[in-house]
Amino acid sequence: MGLQPTFYLGQTFRAGTQDPLDTNPFGISRFKADFAIGPAGGLDCTGEETGPGHWCWPGMAAMAAKLDEIRSAAERVAASHGLEVVNVEFVGPAKERVLRVYLEKNAEGRAQLKAAIEAGNGQQLPERLIEGKLSVEQLSGVTHEDCAEFSRDFGVLLDVEDLVPGAEYTLEASSPGLDRKLSKAEDFERFKGCLVKVQTFEPLRNNRHWQGRLIAGPEGGTGDVVTLDLNAVKQNSKSRKAGVSTIEIALSNIEKAQLVPEI
């Protein structure tokens, strides 16, 4: 059970000034804003009232810089525990802010997990992994104890370096789960052979939503594209109307992508 996707909710911290949260620290009262920074360091901001979009206001660039600092700090702490940071998100309205960090074992830890499987030492590993129905790469290898220890040390560092603007926030540490997001070229190369779900910015064959088995990543395809085998899963009506068995999608056209758990 320890290697199943795990979730640890840390304590609520008070950062920056000790003033109560009367106002949104970004000077916005009409929108609930969600900030997320991925492995590539991009900033995403969603306005609740008008749907997904990109907004600019005074202080947004500074917040992006802060998220870079927060991610860098998270990576330092994670490395000291044999972990890697998959993603960092700062979400929620002013009075319910959550700093969420997704973690996995580092390359050495994942290699040890793979070696344990090959040696038949898998008493506590998921049955689907032992049977070969689940890729070792789909497991983070992170335990509840890993998340708890990371949260403790990272929370102290955030407080000492005063990295989180505003007042109270909740720190969460978690594995990325079996439906983890894919956000950089290396992710698509690493998870070849897995089922994925992709949403594009621009439609391909009149469709923006695709699901299939990832059969070629950027390095194995034509240029900066990924290739999906659409026959691997039942397709929606738009996908069926496309009349193709595979689809190539440029990385630059991928709005979001994630693994699809095979249960």
C-alpha positions in Angstrom: 0.0 0.0 0.0 2.9 2.4 0.6 3.6 2.7 -3.1 0.1 3.6 -4.0 -0.6 7.3 -4.9 -0.3 9.0 -1.6 -1.6 12.3 -0.2 -0.3 14.2 2.8 -2.0 17.4 4.1 0.4 19.6 6.0 -0.3 22.3 8.5 -1.6 25.8 7.8 1.2 28.3 7.7 1.2 32.1 8.1 3.5 33.8 5.7 4.8 37.3 5.1 3.0 39.8 7.4 0.9 38.6 10.3 -2.1 40.7 9.1 -5.4 38.9 8.8 -6.6 38.1 5.3 -9.0 41.0 4.8 -8.2 41.5 1.2 -6.8 39.6 -1.7 -3.0 40.1 -1.7 -3.1 40.6 -5.4 -5.6 43.5 -5.2 -8.3 41.6 -7.0 -11.7 41.2 -5.4 -13.8 40.0 -8.4 -11.9 36.9 -9.4 -10.8 33.7 -7.8 -7.3 33.2 -9.3 -5.5 29.9 -9.6 -1.7 30.0 -10.2 0.2 26.9 -11.3 3.9 26.5 -12.3 4.9 23.3 -14.1 8.3 21.8 -14.8 9.0 24.3 -17.6 8.3 27.2 -15.3 5.2 28.5 -17.0 2.5 30.5 -15.2 -1.2 29.7 -15.6 -3.9 32.0 -14.3 -7.6 31.2 -14.4 -10.4 33.8 -13.8 -13.4 32.0 -12.2 -16.1 34.4 -13.4 -15.3 34.3 -17.1 -13.8 30.9 -17.5 -10.3 29.9 -18.5 -8.1 32.7 -19.7 -4.9 34.7 -19.2 -5.1 37.8 -17.1 -2.6 40.6 -16.4 -2.6 42.9 -13.4 -0.1 44.7 -11.3 2.0 42.2 -9.3 1.4 39.2 -11.6 5.0 39.2 -12.9 6.2 39.4 -9.3 4.1 36.4 -8.4 5.5 34.4 -11.3 9.0 35.2 -10.0 8.0 34.1 -6.5 6.7 30.8 -7.9 10.1 30.2 -9.5 11.7 30.8 -6.2 9.3 28.5 -4.4 9.8 25.7 -7.0 13.6 26.1 -6.7 13.3 25.8 -2.9 11.1 22.8 -3.2 13.6 21.1 -5.5 16.4 21.7 -3.0 14.4 20.1 -0.2 13.2 17.3 -2.3 16.7 16.4 -3.5 17.8 16.1 0.2 15.1 13.4 0.6 15.9 11.5 -2.6 12.9 13.0 -4.3 12.1 15.1 -7.4 9.5 17.8 -7.9 6.9 17.0 -10.6 4.8 20.1 -10.3 4.1 23.0 -8.0 0.7 24.8 -7.8 -0.5 27.8 -5.8 -4.3 27.7 -6.0 -7.4 29.0 -4.3 -8.9 32.3 -3.2 -7.2 34.6 -0.7 -8.5 33.0 2.4 -8.2 29.4 1.3 -4.8 29.4 -0.5 -3.1 26.1 -1.1 0.5 25.5 -2.0 0.6 22.0 -3.5 3.7 20.1 -4.4 3.7 16.9 -6.4 6.7 14.6 -5.7 8.2 11.3 -7.0 11.3 9.3 -6.2 14.4 10.5 -8.1 15.9 8.5 -10.9 18.0 6.4 -8.6 15.0 5.6 -6.4 12.9 4.6 -9.4 15.7 2.4 -10.7 15.8 0.6 -7.3 12.1 0.0 -7.5 12.5 -1.4 -11.0 15.3 -3.7 -9.8 13.2 -4.9 -6.9 10.4 -5.9 -9.3 12.8 -7.7 -11.7 14.3 -9.5 -8.7 10.8 -10.7 -7.6 10.9 -8.7 -4.4 7.5 -7.2 -4.8 5.5 -8.3 -1.8 4.2 -4.7 -1.1 4.0 -3.6 -4.8 0.7 -3.2 -6.6 -0.5 -6.4 -8.2 -1.0 -4.8 -11.6 2.7 -3.8 -11.5 3.9 -7.3 -10.7 1.7 -8.7 -13.5 3.2 -6.2 -16.0 -0.1 -4.4 -16.5 1.3 -1.2 -15.1 4.6 0.5 -16.0 7.1 1.2 -13.2 7.4 4.7 -14.6 3.7 5.3 -13.7 4.5 4.9 -10.0 6.0 7.8 -8.1 7.4 5.4 -5.4 6.5 8.1 -2.9 5.3 7.1 0.6 3.2 8.9 3.2 6.4 9.2 5.2 8.2 10.9 2.3 5.5 13.5 2.0 5.3 14.1 5.7 9.1 14.6 6.0 9.2 16.8 2.9 6.3 19.0 4.2 8.0 19.5 7.5 11.4 20.6 6.1 9.9 22.6 3.2 7.4 24.4 5.5 10.3 25.5 7.7 12.3 26.8 4.7 9.3 28.7 3.3 8.9 30.4 6.6 12.5 31.2 7.1 13.0 32.6 3.6 9.5 34.2 3.6 8.8 32.9 0.1 5.0 32.9 0.2 3.4 36.4 -0.1 0.3 37.3 1.9 -0.8 35.6 5.0 -2.2 32.1 5.7 -1.8 29.2 3.3 -2.0 25.4 3.4 0.9 23.3 2.3 0.1 20.0 0.7 2.6 17.3 -0.6 1.4 14.5 -2.7 2.4 12.0 -5.4 1.2 13.0 -8.9 -1.1 9.9 -9.0 -1.7 7.5 -11.9 -3.4 10.3 -13.9 -0.4 12.6 -13.6 -0.1 15.6 -15.9 2.4 15.5 -18.8 3.8 19.0 -19.3 7.2 18.7 -21.0 8.8 16.8 -23.9 10.6 14.4 -21.6 7.3 13.3 -20.1 5.9 12.2 -23.4 9.1 10.3 -24.2 9.2 8.7 -20.7 5.6 7.5 -20.8 5.5 5.9 -24.3 3.2 2.9 -24.2 0.8 4.4 -21.7 -2.7 5.6 -22.4 -3.0 9.4 -22.5 -5.6 12.1 -22.8 -4.7 15.2 -24.7 -6.5 18.5 -25.2 -5.2 20.8 -28.0 -5.3 24.6 -28.5 -6.3 24.3 -32.1 -8.6 21.5 -33.4 -7.2 18.6 -35.4 -9.8 17.2 -37.8 -12.4 19.3 -36.1 -11.6 17.8 -32.7 -9.6 19.1 -29.7 -10.0 16.1 -27.4 -8.0 13.0 -28.1 -7.3 9.8 -26.2 -5.1 6.9 -27.2 -1.9 5.0 -26.5 1.2 7.1 -26.7 3.3 5.2 -29.4 5.9 7.9 -30.3 7.3 10.8 -28.3 9.1 13.9 -29.6 12.4 12.0 -30.1 10.8 9.0 -31.8 8.3 10.9 -34.0 8.5 13.5 -36.7 9.9 16.7 -35.2 8.3 18.0 -32.0 5.2 15.9 -32.2 3.7 13.0 -30.3 1.7 10.1 -31.9 -1.3 8.4 -30.4 -2.8 5.1 -31.4 -6.5 5.7 -31.4 -7.5 2.0 -31.7 -6.3 1.5 -28.1 -9.5 2.9 -26.6 -13.1 3.5 -27.6 -13.3 6.9 -29.3 -15.9 9.7 -29.0 -18.0 10.6 -32.0 -15.7 13.4 -33.2 -12.7 11.1 -33.1 -14.5 8.4 -35.0 -15.6 10.8 -37.6 -11.9 11.8 -38.2 -11.5 8.4 -39.9 -7.9 7.8 -38.7 -6.3 5.2 -36.5 -3.4 7.4 -35.4 -3.0 11.1 -34.8 0.1 13.3 -34.6 -0.1 16.3 -32.3 2.5 19.0 -32.2 3.8 19.7 -28.7 3.2 23.4 -29.3 -0.5 22.6 -29.8 -1.0 20.7 -26.6 -3.0 22.7 -24.1 -3.0 19.9 -21.5 -2.3 16.2 -21.3 -2.4 13.5 -18.7 -2.0 9.8 -18.2 -5.2 7.6 -18.2 -5.0 4.9 -15.5 -5.6 1.4 -16.8 -7.6 -0.3 -14.0 
